[in-house]
Amino acid sequence: MIGRYQLFQLESGHPITHPLEHALGGYLHAFTANLISAALRTVPLGQTDGQLALAVLERAVNTAAQAAMVVTSLDEVGTATPLLDWCSLRHETQYTRLFRS
């Protein structure tokens, strides 16, 4: 299991102590688990449903990690989300925010 320290190293660009494939898989797993956790707070699902969703997505997470390992240039991947960026600009000034700190 990849720990938080190794995931931080992956995010920060520092050398990692585990093979990149394992660190990337752990990072994507953690990212998926965080998305599911957010979904559990917005819809009436329980923890068991969250675990089932994570189990169902395990194959897709592993496939994404393997696909990322064969990318040789950032020109091969990418996305553009101008509407999301526009909405994100308004996030701080909205009256109600979903997850308040």
Backbone as a printed PyTorch tensor [residue, N CA C, xyz], in Angstrom:
tensor([[[  0.8420,  -1.1800,   0.0000],
         [  0.0000,   0.0000,   0.0000],
         [  0.8890,   1.2440,   0.0000]],

        [[  0.5670,   2.1710,  -0.8420],
         [  1.3270,   3.4020,  -0.9370],
         [  0.8500,   4.3520,   0.1560]],

        [[  1.7810,   4.8950,   0.9200],
         [  1.4170,   5.8060,   1.9950],
         [  1.2860,   7.2340,   1.5090]],

        [[  0.8360,   8.0850,   2.4070],
         [  0.6440,   9.4950,   2.0630],
         [  1.9490,  10.1600,   1.6680]],

        [[  3.0400,   9.7800,   2.3020],
         [  4.3300,  10.3970,   1.9880],
         [  4.7190,  10.1350,   0.5320]],

        [[  4.5280,   8.9080,   0.0820],
         [  4.8700,   8.5790,  -1.2910],
         [  3.9620,   9.3140,  -2.2680]],

        [[  2.6820,   9.4710,  -1.9200],
         [  1.7740,  10.2070,  -2.8020],
         [  2.1660,  11.6660,  -2.8600]],

        [[  2.6000,  12.2230,  -1.7270],
         [  3.0770,  13.6040,  -1.7310],
         [  4.2940,  13.7320,  -2.6450]],

        [[  5.1830,  12.7530,  -2.5750],
         [  6.3530,  12.7840,  -3.4370],
         [  5.9490,  12.7490,  -4.9030]],

        [[  4.9350,  11.9490,  -5.2300],
         [  4.4700,  11.8780,  -6.6120],
         [  3.9030,  13.2230,  -7.0480]],

        [[  3.0880,  13.8510,  -6.2010],
         [  2.4940,  15.1370,  -6.5420],
         [  3.5430,  16.2460,  -6.6250]],

        [[  4.5330,  16.2000,  -5.7570],
         [  5.5040,  17.2900,  -5.7040],
         [  6.6400,  17.1330,  -6.7050]],

        [[  6.7360,  15.9810,  -7.3360],
         [  7.7930,  15.7710,  -8.3190],
         [  9.0990,  15.2940,  -7.7170]],

        [[  9.1230,  15.0110,  -6.4240],
         [ 10.3350,  14.4960,  -5.8010],
         [ 10.5200,  13.0210,  -6.1600]],

        [[ 11.7390,  12.5420,  -6.0910],
         [ 11.9610,  11.1190,  -6.3640],
         [ 11.1290,  10.2570,  -5.4070]],

        [[ 10.5530,   9.2100,  -5.9280],
         [  9.7400,   8.3350,  -5.0940],
         [ 10.5000,   7.0580,  -4.8030]],

        [[ 10.1450,   6.4460,  -3.6940],
         [ 10.8580,   5.2440,  -3.2670],
         [ 10.2140,   3.9720,  -3.7870]],

        [[  9.0540,   4.0830,  -4.4060],
         [  8.3550,   2.9350,  -4.9800],
         [  8.3290,   3.0960,  -6.4890]],

        [[  8.1270,   2.0010,  -7.2040],
         [  8.0000,   2.1340,  -8.6590],
         [  6.8650,   3.1060,  -9.0050]],

        [[  7.0560,   3.8900, -10.0440],
         [  6.0770,   4.8880, -10.4460],
         [  4.7000,   4.2630, -10.6880]],

        [[  4.6770,   3.0750, -11.2580],
         [  3.4010,   2.4010, -11.5300],
         [  2.5940,   2.2020, -10.2510]],

        [[  3.2650,   1.8110,  -9.1650],
         [  2.5700,   1.6100,  -7.8890],
         [  2.1190,   2.9410,  -7.2900]],

        [[  2.9880,   3.9360,  -7.3490],
         [  2.6430,   5.2430,  -6.7960],
         [  1.4910,   5.8680,  -7.5710]],

        [[  1.5070,   5.7480,  -8.8830],
         [  0.4390,   6.2920,  -9.7060],
         [ -0.8780,   5.5800,  -9.4240]],

        [[ -0.8290,   4.2680,  -9.3080],
         [ -2.0360,   3.5100,  -8.9680],
         [ -2.5890,   3.9200,  -7.6180]],

        [[ -1.7150,   4.1180,  -6.6460],
         [ -2.1520,   4.5510,  -5.3200],
         [ -2.7390,   5.9460,  -5.3410]],

        [[ -2.1340,   6.8260,  -6.1350],
         [ -2.6350,   8.1880,  -6.2540],
         [ -4.0340,   8.1860,  -6.8790]],

        [[ -4.2110,   7.4420,  -7.9540],
         [ -5.5160,   7.3930,  -8.6170],
         [ -6.5680,   6.7400,  -7.7270]],

        [[ -6.1590,   5.7340,  -6.9620],
         [ -7.0880,   5.1020,  -6.0250],
         [ -7.5430,   6.1130,  -4.9670]],

        [[ -6.6030,   6.8680,  -4.4210],
         [ -6.9320,   7.8710,  -3.4050],
         [ -7.8250,   8.9630,  -3.9850]],

        [[ -7.5420,   9.3810,  -5.2160],
         [ -8.3590,  10.3970,  -5.8740],
         [ -9.7890,   9.8950,  -6.0680]],

        [[ -9.9190,   8.6460,  -6.5100],
         [-11.2410,   8.0520,  -6.7060],
         [-11.9770,   7.9340,  -5.3820]],

        [[-11.2870,   7.5170,  -4.3370],
         [-11.9110,   7.3970,  -3.0140],
         [-12.3880,   8.7580,  -2.5090]],

        [[-11.6290,   9.8220,  -2.7890],
         [-12.0480,  11.1680,  -2.3860],
         [-13.2970,  11.6110,  -3.1370]],

        [[-13.3780,  11.2980,  -4.4230],
         [-14.5750,  11.6410,  -5.1900],
         [-15.7920,  10.8910,  -4.6590]],

        [[-15.6170,   9.6350,  -4.3350],
         [-16.7190,   8.8420,  -3.7860],
         [-17.1290,   9.3900,  -2.4290]],

        [[-16.1740,   9.7780,  -1.6210],
         [-16.4800,  10.3590,  -0.3160],
         [-17.3190,  11.6240,  -0.4680]],

        [[-16.9770,  12.4520,  -1.4470],
         [-17.7660,  13.6600,  -1.7000],
         [-19.1690,  13.2920,  -2.1600]],

        [[-19.2790,  12.2750,  -2.9820],
         [-20.5990,  11.8460,  -3.4590],
         [-21.4530,  11.3360,  -2.3070]],

        [[-20.8470,  10.6540,  -1.3490],
         [-21.5960,  10.1300,  -0.2030],
         [-22.1920,  11.2560,   0.6310]],

        [[-21.5790,  12.4230,   0.5970],
         [-22.0990,  13.5570,   1.3580],
         [-23.2190,  14.2770,   0.6270]],

        [[-23.3290,  14.0820,  -0.6730],
         [-24.3260,  14.8160,  -1.4470],
         [-25.5700,  14.0030,  -1.7810]],

        [[-25.4730,  12.7050,  -1.7480],
         [-26.6280,  11.8520,  -2.0520],
         [-26.8290,  10.8710,  -0.9010]],

        [[-28.0380,  10.3810,  -0.7190],
         [-28.2970,   9.4810,   0.4090],
         [-27.7670,   8.0620,   0.1690]],

        [[-26.4780,   7.9100,   0.2700],
         [-25.8330,   6.6030,   0.1740],
         [-25.0880,   6.3410,   1.4700]],

        [[-24.8800,   5.0890,   1.7570],
         [-24.1380,   4.7310,   2.9590],
         [-22.7040,   4.3600,   2.6340]],

        [[-21.9440,   4.0860,   3.6810],
         [-20.5380,   3.7200,   3.5200],
         [-20.3810,   2.4240,   2.7230]],

        [[-21.3050,   1.4940,   2.9190],
         [-21.2320,   0.2290,   2.1760],
         [-21.3550,   0.4880,   0.6770]],

        [[-22.2760,   1.3720,   0.3000],
         [-22.4240,   1.7160,  -1.1130],
         [-21.1600,   2.3760,  -1.6490]],

        [[-20.5290,   3.1870,  -0.8310],
         [-19.2770,   3.8120,  -1.2350],
         [-18.1810,   2.7890,  -1.4760]],

        [[-18.0910,   1.8080,  -0.6030],
         [-17.0920,   0.7460,  -0.7720],
         [-17.3840,  -0.0820,  -2.0200]],

        [[-18.6730,  -0.3410,  -2.2720],
         [-19.0420,  -1.0810,  -3.4790],
         [-18.6750,  -0.2920,  -4.7360]],

        [[-18.9200,   1.0120,  -4.7120],
         [-18.5560,   1.8540,  -5.8610],
         [-17.0510,   1.8310,  -6.0940]],

        [[-16.2800,   1.9000,  -5.0250],
         [-14.8230,   1.8660,  -5.1610],
         [-14.3640,   0.5220,  -5.7270]],

        [[-14.9990,  -0.5600,  -5.2850],
         [-14.6450,  -1.8860,  -5.7950],
         [-14.9790,  -2.0050,  -7.2790]],

        [[-16.1220,  -1.4650,  -7.6870],
         [-16.5200,  -1.5140,  -9.0930],
         [-15.5530,  -0.7030,  -9.9580]],

        [[-15.0530,   0.4050,  -9.4290],
         [-14.1690,   1.2860, -10.1950],
         [-12.7040,   0.8420, -10.1830]],

        [[-12.3890,  -0.1850,  -9.4240],
         [-10.9860,  -0.6180,  -9.3080],
         [-10.3750,  -0.9520, -10.6650]],

        [[-11.1030,  -1.6470, -11.4970],
         [-10.5760,  -2.0190, -12.8130],
         [-10.3210,  -0.7700, -13.6640]],

        [[-11.2500,   0.1920, -13.6360],
         [-11.0690,   1.4200, -14.4150],
         [ -9.8740,   2.2230, -13.9080]],

        [[ -9.6730,   2.2510, -12.5950],
         [ -8.5330,   2.9640, -12.0140],
         [ -7.2300,   2.3040, -12.4650]],

        [[ -7.1770,   0.9870, -12.4200],
         [ -5.9670,   0.2790, -12.8580],
         [ -5.7110,   0.4790, -14.3480]],

        [[ -6.7680,   0.4720, -15.1410],
         [ -6.6320,   0.7060, -16.5840],
         [ -6.1010,   2.1120, -16.8530]],

        [[ -6.6160,   3.0980, -16.1170],
         [ -6.1480,   4.4740, -16.2880],
         [ -4.6780,   4.6020, -15.9040]],

        [[ -4.2740,   3.9280, -14.8320],
         [ -2.8730,   3.9750, -14.4100],
         [ -1.9710,   3.3520, -15.4690]],

        [[ -2.3910,   2.2250, -16.0290],
         [ -1.5940,   1.5770, -17.0740],
         [ -1.5180,   2.4470, -18.3310]],

        [[ -2.6340,   3.0890, -18.6670],
         [ -2.6340,   3.9660, -19.8480],
         [ -1.6990,   5.1540, -19.6330]],

        [[ -1.6680,   5.6700, -18.4230],
         [ -0.7990,   6.8150, -18.1260],
         [  0.6760,   6.4300, -18.2100]],

        [[  0.9910,   5.1900, -17.9250],
         [  2.3870,   4.7510, -17.9460],
         [  2.9730,   4.7280, -19.3560]],

        [[  2.1440,   4.6190, -20.3840],
         [  2.6740,   4.5280, -21.7500],
         [  2.6900,   5.8800, -22.4620]],

        [[  2.2230,   6.9340, -21.8030],
         [  2.2500,   8.2680, -22.4050],
         [  3.6930,   8.7450, -22.4670]],

        [[  4.1040,   9.1700, -23.6440],
         [  5.4810,   9.6480, -23.8080],
         [  5.5590,  11.1660, -23.9330]],

        [[  4.4180,  11.8050, -24.2210],
         [  4.4040,  13.2520, -24.3910],
         [  3.0840,  13.7970, -23.8500]],

        [[  3.1540,  14.9550, -23.2250],
         [  1.9240,  15.5730, -22.7290],
         [  1.0010,  15.9890, -23.8650]],

        [[  1.5140,  16.0270, -25.0890],
         [  0.6680,  16.3180, -26.2360],
         [ -0.3280,  15.1950, -26.5020]],

        [[ -0.0580,  14.0010, -25.9520],
         [ -0.9520,  12.8580, -26.1420],
         [ -2.1740,  12.9180, -25.2300]],

        [[ -2.1110,  13.7100, -24.1870],
         [ -3.2250,  13.8100, -23.2460],
         [ -3.5760,  15.2790, -23.0570]],

        [[ -4.7300,  15.5090, -22.5480],
         [ -5.1040,  16.8850, -22.2650],
         [ -6.6050,  17.0500, -22.2960]],

        [[ -7.0230,  18.1750, -21.8150],
         [ -8.4380,  18.4750, -21.7940],
         [ -8.6190,  19.9790, -21.7070]],

        [[ -9.7760,  20.4270, -22.0610],
         [-10.1120,  21.8340, -21.9310],
         [-11.4950,  21.9180, -21.2870]],

        [[-11.5890,  22.6680, -20.2130],
         [-12.8590,  22.7910, -19.5000],
         [-13.1200,  24.2640, -19.1910]],

        [[-13.3620,  25.0580, -20.2080],
         [-13.5360,  26.4900, -19.9530],
         [-14.7560,  26.8030, -19.0790]],

        [[-15.8620,  26.0670, -19.2350],
         [-17.0380,  26.3440, -18.4130],
         [-16.7660,  26.0160, -16.9470]],

        [[-16.0680,  24.9180, -16.6940],
         [-15.7030,  24.5760, -15.3260],
         [-14.8170,  25.6590, -14.7200]],

        [[-13.8570,  26.1400, -15.4930],
         [-12.9840,  27.2140, -15.0130],
         [-13.7890,  28.4720, -14.7020]],

        [[-14.7410,  28.8000, -15.5500],
         [-15.5740,  29.9810, -15.3330],
         [-16.3790,  29.8360, -14.0420]],

        [[-16.9790,  28.6730, -13.8500],
         [-17.7640,  28.4360, -12.6290],
         [-16.8720,  28.4390, -11.3890]],

        [[-15.6770,  27.9530, -11.5180],
         [-14.7520,  27.9250, -10.3850],
         [-14.3800,  29.3330,  -9.9430]],

        [[-14.3460,  30.2580, -10.8650],
         [-14.0440,  31.6410, -10.5090],
         [-15.1030,  32.2200,  -9.5740]],

        [[-16.3370,  31.7880,  -9.7140],
         [-17.4250,  32.2940,  -8.8920],
         [-17.5480,  31.5680,  -7.5550]],

        [[-16.8270,  30.4960,  -7.3690],
         [-17.0030,  29.6370,  -6.2020],
         [-16.8400,  30.3860,  -4.8740]],

        [[-15.8370,  31.2200,  -4.7720],
         [-15.5520,  31.8960,  -3.4990],
         [-16.6280,  32.8900,  -3.1040]],

        [[-17.3270,  33.4270,  -4.0770],
         [-18.3120,  34.4530,  -3.7570],
         [-19.7380,  33.9180,  -3.6640]],

        [[-19.9170,  32.6230,  -3.8360],
         [-21.2560,  32.0470,  -3.7160],
         [-21.7040,  32.0540,  -2.2690]],

        [[-23.0030,  32.2620,  -2.0470],
         [-23.5280,  32.3050,  -0.6840],
         [-23.4030,  30.9410,  -0.0020]],

        [[-23.8580,  29.8970,  -0.6700],
         [-23.8150,  28.5610,  -0.0820],
         [-22.7780,  27.7260,  -0.8010]],

        [[-21.8860,  27.1450,  -0.0240],
         [-20.8830,  26.2490,  -0.5830],
         [-21.0930,  24.8710,   0.0300]],

        [[-20.8930,  23.8450,  -0.7700],
         [-21.2160,  22.5010,  -0.3370],
         [-20.3870,  22.0230,   0.8450]],

        [[-19.0880,  22.1770,   0.7650],
         [-18.2180,  21.7030,   1.8400],
         [-17.4880,  22.8990,   2.4520]],

        [[-17.9800,  23.3560,   3.5620],
         [-17.3500,  24.4800,   4.2260],
         [-16.2800,  23.9900,   5.1820]],

        [[-15.2100,  24.7260,   5.2550],
         [-14.1160,  24.3470,   6.1630],
         [-14.3320,  24.9860,   7.5110]]])
